[in-house]
Amino acid sequence: MAIRQKTEMTIKLTGRGTSHARSETHIDGQNIVIDEPVARGGTDEGPSPTATAYSALIGCTNVIGNKCADKLGVDIGHLSFEMEVDFDRRGVLLMEEVDVPFKAIRLMVTADGSASEDDLQKVARETDKFCPISKLYEQSGTNLTITWRKG
């Protein structure tokens, strides 16, 4: 008998600030350290909060992209990523409130599998439909450009 997965759920996390710059979050049995670089008063034991946020787009694109490829029967092989983020830092510098701090994100996804260009673009379109992190950025007003290519 197949297990029916829930379509909605509440996710619970705990966390604590261990200094003014470092925090630990506990989720799904994992401990995540988020910290600032030494130059900004941290200990550099983990990525910054903002780096964590935009790094999540790579992780989500990888997971959802592979799920979509599997569902479509397309061999995308392994994915590699190159990203550029235009970040308006006035908010984190406490200069003024910024409605859209990540002005633009450009993500290049390179697949090394045997998929044809047409099939790869089908995977890209399906991934765009289902990646919750890309939806988050798009809905926040970030100019998000994700380009898929064969490697």
N, C-alpha and C positions, 0 to 999 in steps of 0.2 A: 504494500500500500504506500503510495506516494505521500509525502508530508506536504500539507498545504501551507504555504508561507503567508504570513500576515501582509496585507497591503499597506497598513498604517501601523506605526508603533511609536512609543515614546522612548527616547534614548536617554539614559541617565549617565552623567559623568560626575566625578568629583575632582576637586583641584585645590591647590593651595599656593599662595605666593611665598616663596622661600627667601626672597629679597625684593627690593624695589624693582628689579629687572628680570628675575627668574621665577618661573612658575612650573609646577608639575601638575599634569592632568592625568587622571586614571580613567581609562575606558576600555571595555572588552578585555580586561586582564592585562592591559598594557599601560606602561608608564611613559608619558610623553613629556619631555623637558622642552620648554620654550624659554629662550633667554635672549638677551641683547649682547652684541659684541662688546669686547673690553672697551673699545673707543667710546661706547655710549653707557659705560658704567656697569656692564654685565660681566659674566664670566665666560661667555661664548660656549656654553655647554650644550647648546641646541640652537636651532634657527630662531629668528625673531618672530613675533606674532604675525607680522605682515608677510614675511617669507614663508611661514607655515601656510598662510591663507592662499597665496598664489601657487605654492608647490602642490597643494591639494588638487589643482586643475590637472597637473601632469598625472598624478596617481589615478584620478577619476577617469581621465581620458584613456589611460592604459587599461583599467579594469572594464569599463563599459565598452571600449573599442574591441577588446578581445571577446567579450560576451556577444556583441553584435556580429563579429566575424564568425564566431562559432555557430550562431543561430542561422546565419546566411550561408554557411559552408564555405567560407572564404579563408584561404591561407594568407594571413598577414604576417606570419613569422613573429619576430620580435619588433617592438616599436622603440624608437629613440626620439628624443624631444629636444627642441631648442626653443627658448622662450625669451621674449622681451616684455617688460612691464613698464608702462609710463605711470609713475607714482607721484601724485601731488602730495607732498609731505607737509604742507602748511598745517594740516590738522594735527599730526603727531608732534609737530614743533610748537603746538598751542598758539599759533599765529592767528588762525581763524578756522571756523567750522568749514569742512569740505564735504559736499554732498556725495561726490563720486571720487574717492581718493585714488582708485585705480582707473585712470583715464582711458588707457588702452592696454590690451594684452594681445600680443601676437605670438601664436604657438605654431611651430612647424613640427609636424608628426611625420616621421620617416619609417616606413614598413619595409622589412627585408624579406618578406615571404614571396611566394610565387603568384600572388593575386594579380590579376590584370588591372590596368588603370581604372577601367569602368567598375570592376568589383570593389576596388579600394575606395572609390568615391561613394559607392553604395554603403560601405561600412562607415565612412565619414558622415554621411547624411543620417544614418541610423544612430550613430554615437551622439550627434548633435541633438537628436530628439530626446535622448534618455540620460545624458550625463547631468546629475544634479548640481555639480559645481559650476559647469558652464552656464546652466540656467540661472544660478545665483548671480554670477557676474553680469549676464545679459540683462536680467531684471533690475540690477542695481544701476544700470546706465553705462557700464564699462563698454567701450568699443572693442568687442572680442572678435578676433580673426583667427580661425584655426584652419590651417592648410595641411592636407595630407598628400604625401608623395611616396613614390617607390624609391627605395635606396639601392 
